[in-house]
């Protein structure tokens, strides 16, 4: 997207909005998957603490701890993108119910890191 209008069209695509529909999907997953077999982690942990993410997954699935090289080196990094302020504000309002759900279900710190 180039213009603010292009960004708004993109943000309003149903596939984009459904990706972050935590309020719908997390309760479904909670009903279907026993709590000891599911792991919820805030997305930013992949970048800020990748080893903790990997260790959490290893523990969850019963793997031995691995020795990971270049763990902090991005492989498929997206380019930095200048998101217009108007879009950030629009998305903040649009996603407010999702943010409230994340805070209620996982806590403020988790939601902040997502």
C-alpha positions as CSV (number, residue, x, y, z in Angstrom):
1,X,0.0,0.0,0.0
2,X,1.1,3.5,-0.8
3,X,-1.6,6.0,0.2
4,X,-3.6,6.1,3.4
5,X,-6.6,5.0,1.3
6,X,-4.7,2.0,0.0
7,X,-3.7,1.1,3.6
8,X,-7.4,1.3,4.7
9,X,-8.6,-0.9,1.9
10,X,-5.9,-3.4,2.9
11,X,-6.8,-3.2,6.6
12,X,-10.4,-3.8,5.9
13,X,-9.9,-7.0,3.9
14,X,-11.6,-9.9,5.8
15,X,-8.5,-12.1,5.6
16,X,-6.4,-9.5,7.3
17,X,-9.0,-8.9,10.1
18,X,-9.5,-12.7,10.6
19,X,-5.8,-13.3,11.3
20,X,-6.0,-11.4,14.5
21,X,-9.5,-12.5,15.6
22,X,-8.2,-13.8,19.0
23,X,-11.6,-13.2,20.7
24,X,-13.1,-15.8,18.4
25,X,-10.3,-18.3,18.0
26,X,-8.7,-18.6,21.4
27,X,-11.9,-19.7,23.2
28,X,-12.4,-22.3,20.5
29,X,-8.9,-23.6,20.9
30,X,-9.3,-23.6,24.7
31,X,-12.4,-25.9,24.3
32,X,-10.7,-28.2,21.9
33,X,-7.2,-28.5,23.2
34,X,-6.3,-29.4,26.8
35,X,-4.4,-26.5,28.5
36,X,-1.3,-28.6,28.9
37,X,-1.1,-29.1,25.2
38,X,-1.4,-25.6,23.9
39,X,1.0,-22.7,24.2
40,X,0.1,-19.0,23.9
41,X,3.1,-16.7,23.5
42,X,3.1,-13.0,22.5
43,X,4.3,-12.5,18.9
44,X,7.1,-10.1,19.8
45,X,8.9,-12.8,21.8
46,X,10.0,-14.4,18.5
47,X,12.2,-11.4,18.0
48,X,12.9,-10.3,21.6
49,X,13.5,-13.7,23.1
50,X,13.7,-16.4,20.5
51,X,15.4,-18.9,22.8
52,X,12.6,-18.7,25.4
53,X,10.1,-19.4,22.6
54,X,12.0,-22.4,21.4
55,X,12.5,-23.7,24.9
56,X,8.8,-23.3,25.6
57,X,8.0,-25.3,22.5
58,X,10.5,-28.0,23.3
59,X,9.0,-28.4,26.8
60,X,5.5,-28.5,25.5
61,X,6.2,-31.2,22.9
62,X,8.7,-33.1,25.0
63,X,11.8,-32.5,23.0
64,X,15.4,-32.4,24.2
65,X,16.8,-28.9,24.3
66,X,18.4,-28.0,21.0
67,X,21.5,-26.0,20.3
68,X,20.5,-23.2,17.9
69,X,23.0,-21.2,16.0
70,X,22.2,-17.7,14.7
71,X,19.1,-17.6,16.7
72,X,18.9,-13.8,16.7
73,X,19.6,-13.5,12.9
74,X,16.3,-13.0,11.0
75,X,15.9,-15.3,8.0
76,X,12.8,-13.8,6.3
77,X,12.6,-10.3,7.7
78,X,10.1,-7.9,6.3
79,X,11.3,-4.5,5.3
80,X,10.6,-1.7,7.7
81,X,7.4,0.0,6.6
82,X,6.2,3.5,7.4
83,X,2.6,3.0,8.5
84,X,0.7,6.3,8.4
85,X,-0.5,7.7,11.8
86,X,-4.1,7.8,10.5
87,X,-4.0,4.1,9.8
88,X,-2.4,3.3,13.2
89,X,-5.3,5.3,14.9
90,X,-7.9,3.6,12.7
91,X,-6.5,0.1,13.5
92,X,-6.3,0.9,17.2
93,X,-10.0,1.6,17.2
94,X,-10.9,-1.3,14.9
95,X,-8.9,-3.8,17.0
96,X,-9.9,-2.4,20.4
97,X,-12.2,-5.4,21.1
98,X,-9.3,-7.8,20.4
99,X,-7.0,-5.8,22.6
100,X,-9.5,-5.9,25.4
101,X,-9.9,-9.7,25.0
102,X,-6.1,-10.2,25.1
103,X,-5.8,-8.2,28.3
104,X,-8.6,-10.0,29.9
105,X,-7.4,-13.5,28.9
106,X,-3.7,-13.1,29.1
107,X,-2.9,-9.9,31.0
108,X,-1.7,-6.5,30.1
109,X,1.9,-7.4,29.5
110,X,1.1,-10.2,27.2
111,X,-1.2,-7.9,25.2
112,X,1.4,-5.2,25.0
113,X,3.9,-7.7,23.5
114,X,1.5,-9.0,20.9
